[in-house]
Amino acid sequence: MPESPATTGPDLEPTLEEQIAAYQREFRDLDPQVEQVVNALQRLNRRMNVAYGRQTATLGISNAEWEVLKALVLSGAPYRMGPGDLAKRLGLTPAAMTHRVDRMASEGLVTRERDENNRVRVIVELTTEGREKWLEAMRMASVFEEELLQDLSDEERGKLGAMLTRLLRRVEDTQPDAGGRLSDLD
């Protein structure tokens, strides 16, 4: 029996069905429905991140820089945060955040200035150019996301959104530190 094109070659990922079958072969107590949902979500997330990365690259920014821009926009006008707060929000070490902010400041996406009220504290602020990059990335993402969900009715989109939100809340409630990095991954 010939191999399916999806699994030809050692570097290609097995299909979702092949992965679940292999798991069941090795771990008989596995619930295939649970594995289908979890593995489909993981694969979808990974592929969406690649797609977003391609989009942000066309704008001259990385996914990592996009995350900083997003955090600053979500903080609300005047789009300012301390680097420590940014690091916590993004699950980064302070050193990694400093490196990222340095790069972004040199690209004109953010400014970094001393807090007038506390000269020891630094404030990172979104620039007009940074906000424009964020807006353009949002426009591109909106098109991609609309295409992704095009086969779902409004009702299906609503139900899927509600179900995924329930799953997210369960993880957030049981793993409150899951938004950041685990210390062994730093």
ZIPE-V148177 format. One record per backbone hydrogen bond with DSSP energy under -1.0 kcal/mol. CO is the residue of the C=O (numbers start at 1). NH is the residue of the N-H. If there is no record, write none. Layout:
BEGIN
((CO | NH) (CO | NH))
END
This chain:
BEGIN
((4 | 7) (15 | 19) (16 | 20) (17 | 21) (18 | 22) (19 | 23) (20 | 24) (21 | 25) (22 | 26) (23 | 27) (27 | 30) (31 | 35) (32 | 36) (33 | 37) (34 | 38) (35 | 39) (36 | 40) (37 | 41) (38 | 42) (39 | 43) (40 | 44) (41 | 45) (42 | 46) (43 | 47) (44 | 48) (45 | 49) (46 | 50) (47 | 51) (48 | 52) (49 | 53) (50 | 54) (51 | 55) (52 | 56) (53 | 57) (54 | 58) (56 | 61) (57 | 60) (62 | 66) (63 | 67) (64 | 68) (65 | 69) (66 | 70) (67 | 71) (68 | 72) (69 | 73) (70 | 74) (71 | 75) (73 | 76) (76 | 79) (79 | 126) (81 | 124) (82 | 86) (83 | 87) (84 | 88) (85 | 89) (86 | 90) (87 | 92) (93 | 97) (94 | 98) (95 | 99) (96 | 100) (97 | 101) (98 | 102) (99 | 103) (100 | 104) (101 | 105) (102 | 106) (103 | 107) (104 | 109) (105 | 108) (109 | 127) (111 | 125) (113 | 123) (118 | 121) (121 | 115) (123 | 113) (124 | 81) (125 | 111) (127 | 131) (128 | 132) (129 | 133) (130 | 134) (131 | 135) (132 | 136) (133 | 137) (134 | 138) (135 | 139) (136 | 140) (137 | 141) (138 | 142) (139 | 143) (140 | 144) (141 | 145) (142 | 146) (143 | 147) (144 | 148) (145 | 149) (147 | 150) (149 | 152) (153 | 157) (154 | 158) (155 | 159) (156 | 160) (157 | 161) (158 | 162) (159 | 163) (160 | 164) (161 | 165) (162 | 166) (163 | 167) (164 | 168) (165 | 169) (166 | 170) (167 | 171) (168 | 172) (169 | 173) (170 | 174) (171 | 175) (175 | 178) (177 | 180) (182 | 185))
END
